[in-house]
Amino acid sequence: MRTIFAEYNPQCNSIDVYISAGYMLRIDCWEAEKDLKTTPGSDCVLNELAINEPLEYTRLYLDENLQMWVYTEDSLDLF
């Protein structure tokens, strides 16, 4: 499965990943983030990740690493 590109869809608050086989995978950001424990700072950075780095957001979500990424972002705010 080869990805052609991914983009943030602001109308649906989703990441649309287009695959070379002609399929589209849509990740609903609200669903992906509903159980995450975030701070206001990490919430903003998470939104920025979805908009500016949709493939990275997709990778973290599919690998079930979004919460670990949020914890890392929050720990960076302490320094």
Secondary structure, 3 states (H helix, E strand, C coil): CCEEEEEEECCCCEEEEEECCCCEEEEEHHHHHCCCCCCHHHHHHHHHHHHHCHHHHHHHHHCCCHHHHHHHHHHHCCC
